[in-house]
Amino acid sequence: MKLSTKIILPLILISALLILLVGCFGIPTDESPGYTPGTITGIIASPCCTTSAEPVSETCCVSPEYWCFYCQKTWSLQEGIEVVLTYGEDEVATTTTNDKGEFTFTNVPPGKNYVITAYCPDVDDNRPLVKD
């Protein structure tokens, strides 16, 4: 009985060691280390008021405290708005909104503070409509 234990126990230990070593030197995965680029999406909608730089005043006899509630009911989606993605002074990407006011930036590196600027379609003035 002792002889079989002396033979079997080392065989079990060697087998366990070989299994562990195979796991260490297995086939590498196809994934490379690093980051996975992301996607930034949004919708550009214009409220009932104009997009001028003037401060918000009473709109259609609606007092300022109800202005946001009033405008949320009358949003209009903006098609064909130029949307620019920047990081610092560098322009990363540019796109245009579709007929539903949606825009998408793909393959965006993570971990940066991007600025999204949407420009009015007025080519003479070209003021920012939204900057976030």
N, C-alpha and C positions, 0 to 999 in steps of 0.2 A: 504494500500500500504506500509506503514511504517512497519507494522507487518511482512509482507512477506520478506522484506529486512532484518529485524532483525533476521529472522530464516535462510534464505538462505545464507547470507554472512558468518556466522560462519560455516555452513556446508561446504561451498566451501573452507574456510580456513583450516578447519580440514582435508578435503579430500586432499588438496594440501600438508599439513604437513605429512599425512600418505604416500603419494606417495614419498615424499622426503626421509622419513625414510626407506621405503622399498628399495630404491636405496642404502642406506648406509649399510644395512644388507643383501644384496643380496647374491646369491651363488658365492663363490670365483671361479676364473678361475683356470684352470689346470696349468697355467704357473707359474713357481717359479721365484722369483727375482734373478738377477745375470747376468752373462755374457753368451754369446752364443759362443761356440768354432768355430773357423774358419778353413779354408783350405789354404794351401800354395801349389802352383803348379808352374812348370817351365819346361823348355826344355834345355837339355844339347846338345850343338853342338860344334864340333871342327873345327876351321878354317883350312885353307890350310897348315898352318905352323905346326911345331912340338910343343909339349906341354912342352918343356924344360924350365928351368928357365933362359936361356940365353936371352939377350935383342933382340928385334926384329931388324933384319937387312934387307937388300934388298932381296926380294924373287923373284926368277925367273926374274931377271932384272927389277923388279918393284921398283921404289924408295919409301922410307918410307912414303912420304905424300900421296901416292895412295895405301898403303898397306891395310888399312881398307876396302876401296872400293873393292880391288881385292879379299880379303878374304871373304867378304860378299857374293860374287858370288859363292864361292866354299866351303860353310859350309857343313859338313857332320854330320848327327845326330848320337849321341853316344848311343848305346844299351848296357845294362848291367853295367852301371857305378854306383858305390856305392855312394849314396847321404846321408849325415848326417846332421841332424838339431840339433844345439846346442844352449844353452842359458848360457852364461858365461862359466864355466867349465863343465856344465852338458850336457850330451847327451840326447836329448829329444826323437828323433826318427831316424830310419834308413830305407832307401828304396833303390830300384834299378830302373834304368830307363828302360822303355819298348822299343820295337823295333822302336818307333818313337822318342826316346830320352826324353820322358816325364816322370816326376816324380810328386808325390802328397803326401803331408802330411795332414792327416785329424785330427779333434778334437784338434786343436792347440789353447791353451788359448790366448786371445788377449792381447795387451798392452805390449808386451815384445820385446826387440831387439834381434831377432834370427840371428844366423849365419848359412848359408847353405854352406857346403863344399862338393864338388864332387871330388872323388879320381880316379886317373888313374887306369886302370885294371892291371897294372904291379905290381905283388905282391912283387917283390924284392925291388922296390924303393918306391912305393905307395905315390907319391908326390901329393899334391892338384892340381887338374886340374882347378877348379873354387872355389873361396871363396868369398861369398857376404854377 
